[in-house]
Amino acid sequence: MNGLSEAASQVPRLTSLSHGGGCGCKIAPGVLAQLLATQALPSPAAMFPDLLVGRETADDAAVYRLNDEQAIVATTDFFMPIVDDPYDFGRIAAANALSDLYAMGARPLLALALVGMPINVLPRETIAAILRGGESVCAQAGIPVAGGHSIDSVEPIYGLAALGVVHPANVKRNSTARVGDRLVLGKPLGVGVLSAALKKEVLDRAGYAEMIDSTTRLNRPGIALSGMPQVHALTDVTGFGLLGHALELARGAGVGIRLHYRDLPWLAGVQALAARGIVTGASARNWASYAEEIELDRDLPEVARALLTDPQTSGGLLAACAPDAVGDVLACFRAEGFSRAAVIGEVIAGEPRIVVA
């Protein structure tokens, strides 16, 4: 074995350096709610009338109106490695951050890199590959990485602060779903399960390829969806799982949501892996945070709870639209290569809660 190979063999796996990966690193929704509730400051929207979307409904990004034709959309998202390949890690993190812009209906403008790396642990080449991966996805989105900030940290962290623009009338919120709306999900579920399998070294090449394809696919349909008046609400499914983000839709609009388990799309192999007990710790934390607002049919598979709470990294858009717009919404997704976009439920009258049958 030559010296270069020996050095490469001593490079630690990226996932071994972090206590959690991807959006599974998020603070549990129940804990986060408690932290935000302790703030004594008034609502920013009450102080700044041009702040169209703030933190009130846990939406995907902030939106600030510049004039009658333009609003700036701002977000930031970063996490620890979900995969060991540094280039793929950068790509996934960048796609995940930009997803928040698309979920508001915005067109991305530029990004800033957020970088925290254990400088004395990881080779410079590994860190550079992470940055190149993020830049490659931003290039696909048609934007520059115009700068950023870096620190020397114990665990590797990468993500973006990103800015976009949208017409104020076309902002898509997570709080404006209407009773009778159908729910359309853009990507299949199961990223958290696949990432857990990868960390346990039981994910095969096909499973890895499918995970990378899903997590690096930009949620660009959000731009077109923003111009559809019959799309009433929009969000993306990430670290709180399908149930958590559907519940945010329900809470924001003061409605109930019914999900059809049989119609949910899954990444290949996910259900079998979950049946073997390969799930993330974040799944259990998610369930503990919002279980009281969830009703699961007793005939659902035993793994249903773990799968429905599975944290998604760079997950799909979740759109609430009028029934007669479903065809157009699905066509919008499929035009961008989202062949597995599916109708998964509907908005119902009642108190904010999720019913899964």
C-alpha positions in Angstrom: 0.0 0.0 0.0 1.5 3.4 -1.0 1.6 6.4 1.2 -1.4 8.1 -0.4 -3.6 5.1 0.1 -2.5 4.7 3.7 -3.4 8.4 4.3 -6.7 8.0 2.6 -7.6 4.9 4.7 -7.0 6.9 7.9 -9.5 9.6 7.0 -12.5 9.2 9.3 -16.0 8.6 7.8 -17.8 11.9 7.8 -20.9 10.4 9.5 -18.6 9.1 12.3 -17.8 12.6 13.3 -21.3 13.7 14.0 -23.9 12.7 16.6 -26.7 13.0 14.0 -27.0 13.6 10.3 -28.9 15.8 7.9 -32.3 17.2 9.1 -32.3 14.5 11.8 -30.1 16.9 13.7 -32.9 19.3 14.2 -34.0 20.2 17.7 -37.2 18.2 18.4 -40.3 20.2 17.5 -41.6 20.1 21.1 -38.4 21.4 22.5 -38.2 24.1 19.9 -41.7 25.2 20.6 -40.8 25.6 24.3 -37.6 27.6 23.5 -39.5 30.0 21.3 -42.3 30.3 23.8 -39.9 31.7 26.4 -39.1 34.8 24.3 -40.6 37.9 25.7 -40.2 39.9 22.5 -43.3 40.9 20.5 -44.1 39.4 17.1 -41.8 40.9 14.5 -44.7 41.1 12.1 -46.5 43.5 14.5 -43.5 45.8 14.5 -42.6 45.6 10.8 -45.6 45.8 8.5 -43.6 44.8 5.4 -42.5 41.5 7.0 -45.1 39.3 5.2 -43.9 36.1 6.7 -42.1 35.8 10.0 -41.8 33.1 12.7 -45.5 33.0 13.7 -46.5 29.8 11.8 -43.1 28.1 11.6 -43.0 28.7 7.9 -40.0 27.8 5.7 -38.5 31.2 5.2 -38.9 34.9 6.1 -40.5 37.1 3.4 -40.0 40.9 3.4 -41.8 43.2 0.9 -39.6 45.6 -0.9 -42.3 47.1 -3.1 -45.6 46.2 -4.9 -43.8 43.9 -7.3 -40.9 42.3 -5.2 -40.4 40.6 -1.9 -37.2 39.2 -0.6 -37.2 35.6 0.7 -34.5 34.7 3.2 -33.6 31.4 4.9 -30.7 29.5 6.4 -30.2 25.8 6.8 -27.2 23.7 7.8 -26.5 20.4 9.4 -23.9 17.6 10.0 -23.1 14.9 7.5 -25.8 12.5 6.3 -23.4 10.7 4.0 -19.7 10.0 3.9 -18.9 11.2 0.5 -17.9 14.9 1.0 -19.1 16.1 -2.5 -22.5 14.4 -2.0 -22.7 15.9 1.5 -22.2 19.4 0.1 -24.8 18.8 -2.7 -27.4 17.5 -0.3 -26.9 20.4 2.2 -27.2 23.0 -0.5 -30.3 21.5 -2.1 -31.9 21.2 1.3 -31.2 24.9 2.1 -32.6 26.1 -1.3 -35.7 24.1 -0.8 -36.9 26.6 1.8 -36.9 29.3 -1.0 -38.8 27.1 -3.4 -41.3 26.2 -0.6 -42.3 29.9 -0.5 -42.6 30.1 -4.2 -39.4 32.1 -4.6 -36.7 32.1 -7.3 -33.2 31.9 -5.7 -30.9 34.9 -6.2 -27.7 34.0 -4.3 -26.3 32.0 -1.4 -23.7 32.3 1.4 -21.9 29.3 2.7 -22.0 28.4 6.4 -19.0 26.2 7.2 -17.9 24.6 10.5 -15.1 22.0 10.2 -12.7 20.1 12.5 -9.7 21.5 10.7 -7.2 19.2 12.4 -9.2 16.1 11.7 -10.4 16.3 8.1 -8.0 16.7 5.2 -8.2 20.0 3.3 -9.2 18.1 0.2 -12.3 16.6 2.0 -13.5 20.1 3.1 -12.9 21.5 -0.4 -15.0 18.7 -1.9 -17.9 19.6 0.4 -17.7 23.2 -0.8 -17.5 22.1 -4.4 -20.6 20.0 -3.9 -22.6 22.9 -2.5 -21.4 25.2 -5.3 -22.4 22.6 -8.0 -26.0 22.5 -6.8 -26.2 26.3 -6.6 -24.9 26.4 -10.1 -27.8 24.1 -11.1 -30.2 26.6 -9.4 -28.6 29.4 -11.5 -27.1 31.3 -8.5 -23.6 32.0 -7.1 -22.2 31.2 -3.7 -21.2 34.8 -3.1 -19.4 34.4 0.2 -19.9 33.0 3.6 -18.5 32.3 7.0 -16.4 29.5 8.5 -15.3 28.3 11.9 -13.2 25.5 13.3 -15.7 23.2 15.0 -15.7 19.8 16.6 -18.3 18.3 14.2 -18.4 19.0 10.5 -21.2 21.4 9.6 -22.2 22.8 6.2 -25.1 24.7 4.8 -26.3 27.9 3.2 -27.9 31.2 3.9 -29.9 31.8 0.8 -31.9 34.7 -0.7 -34.7 34.6 -3.2 -37.3 36.9 -4.8 -41.0 36.5 -5.3 -44.0 38.7 -6.2 -45.7 39.5 -2.9 -49.0 38.2 -4.3 -47.5 34.9 -5.1 -46.0 34.1 -1.7 -47.0 30.6 -0.7 -47.4 30.1 3.0 -47.8 27.0 5.2 -50.8 28.5 6.9 -53.4 29.0 4.2 -54.7 25.6 3.3 -58.5 25.3 2.9 -61.0 22.7 3.8 -61.4 20.4 0.8 -57.9 20.9 -0.6 -56.0 17.9 -1.8 -52.4 17.3 -0.6 -49.8 16.6 -3.2 -46.3 15.3 -2.1 -43.4 15.9 -4.5 -40.9 13.3 -3.4 -41.0 9.8 -1.9 -40.3 9.4 1.8 -37.7 7.5 3.7 -34.5 9.5 3.6 -34.0 9.1 7.4 -34.2 5.3 7.2 -31.8 5.1 4.4 -29.3 7.4 6.2 -29.6 5.2 9.3 -28.9 2.1 7.1 -25.9 3.9 5.6 -24.5 4.7 9.0 -24.9 1.0 10.0 -23.2 0.0 6.7 -26.2 -2.0 5.5 -27.3 0.2 2.6 -26.6 -1.2 -0.8 -25.4 0.8 -3.8 -28.9 1.0 -5.3 -30.3 2.4 -2.1 -27.5 4.9 -1.8 -28.0 6.0 -5.4 -31.7 6.5 -4.9 -31.1 8.5 -1.7 -28.7 10.8 -3.5 -31.0 11.3 -6.4 -33.8 12.3 -4.2 -31.9 14.6 -1.8 -30.0 16.5 -4.5 -33.1 17.1 -6.7 -34.0 20.8 -6.5 -37.6 21.5 -5.6 -37.9 23.9 -8.5 -41.6 23.2 -9.1 -42.2 25.6 -6.2 -41.5 28.5 -8.7 -44.3 27.5 -11.0 -46.6 26.5 -8.2 -46.3 30.1 -6.8 -48.1 31.4 -9.9 -51.1 29.0 -9.5 -53.9 30.7 -7.5 -55.5 27.3 -6.7 -52.4 26.2 -4.8 -53.4 27.6 -1.5 -50.5 26.5 0.7 -47.0 25.1 0.3 -44.2 23.7 2.5 -41.5 21.2 2.4 -41.2 18.0 4.4 -37.9 17.9 6.3 -36.7 17.1 9.8 -40.0 16.9 11.6 -41.2 14.1 9.2 -44.4 14.0 7.2 -46.6 14.2 10.3 -44.8 17.1 11.7 -44.9 19.3 8.7 -48.5 18.3 7.8 -49.3 19.3 11.4 -47.8 22.7 10.8 -50.1 23.1 7.8 -53.1 22.1 10.0 -52.2 24.4 12.9 -51.5 27.4 10.7 -54.9 27.2 8.9 -56.9 25.9 11.9 -58.0 22.7 10.0 -57.6 19.0 10.2 -55.7 16.8 7.7 -56.4 13.2 6.6 -53.5 11.2 5.1 -53.9 8.0 3.2 -51.1 5.7 4.2 -51.6 3.4 1.1 -51.0 6.4 -1.2 -47.7 7.5 0.3 -44.7 7.1 -2.0 -41.6 5.4 -0.5 -38.0 5.2 -1.6 -37.0 1.6 -2.5 -36.3 -0.7 0.4 -37.3 1.8 3.1 -40.2 -0.2 4.5 -38.2 -3.4 4.7 -35.3 -1.6 6.5 -37.7 0.0 9.0 -39.3 -3.4 9.7 -35.8 -4.6 10.7 -35.6 -1.7 13.2 -33.3 0.5 11.2 -34.7 3.9 12.0 -33.4 7.2 13.4 -33.5 8.5 16.9 -35.1 11.7 15.6 -38.2 9.7 14.6 -38.9 8.8 18.2 -38.2 12.5 19.3 -40.6 13.7 16.6 -43.4 11.4 17.8 -42.9 12.4 21.4 -43.3 16.1 20.4 -46.7 15.8 18.6 -48.3 12.4 19.3 -51.3 13.9 21.1 -52.3 15.6 17.8 -52.1 12.4 15.7 -54.6 9.7 15.2 -53.3 6.5 13.6 -55.6 3.8 12.3 -55.1 0.6 14.3 -54.9 -1.4 11.1 -51.7 0.4 9.9 -48.5 -1.6 9.7 -46.4 -1.8 12.8 -43.7 0.3 11.2 -46.1 3.1 10.2 -45.3 5.4 13.2 -41.6 5.3 12.6 -42.0 5.9 8.9 -44.5 8.8 9.3 -42.1 10.6 11.7 -39.0 9.7 9.7 -36.9 12.9 9.3 -36.5 13.9 5.7 -33.4 15.7 4.5 -34.0 17.8 1.4 -37.5 16.2 1.2 -40.4 17.0 -1.1 -42.7 19.9 -1.4 -46.2 19.4 0.1 -48.8 21.4 -1.7 -52.4 22.0 -0.7 -54.5 22.7 -3.7 -58.1 22.9 -4.9 -59.4 19.5 -6.1 -59.7 20.7 -9.7 -56.1 21.8 -9.8 -54.6 18.4 -8.9 -53.9 17.6 -12.5 -52.0 20.8 -13.1 -50.1 20.5 -9.9 -49.0 16.9 -10.7 -48.1 18.0 -14.3 -45.9 20.8 -12.8 -44.0 18.3 -10.7 -43.6 15.8 -13.5 -42.3 18.5 -15.9 -39.4 18.9 -13.5 -38.7 15.2 -13.3 -40.6 14.4 -10.1 -42.2 11.3 -11.5 -43.4 10.0 -8.1 -45.3 13.0 -7.0 -48.6 11.8 -5.6 -51.9 12.8 -4.0 -51.6 11.7 -0.4 -54.6 13.2 1.5 -56.9 16.1 2.0 -57.7 19.0 4.3 -60.8 18.4 6.5 -62.8 20.5 8.9 -62.1 20.3 12.6 -59.4 21.0 15.1 -55.8 20.9 14.0 -54.8 17.3 14.0 -53.6 14.6 11.6 -55.7 11.4 10.9 -53.9 8.6 9.1 -55.9 5.8 7.7 
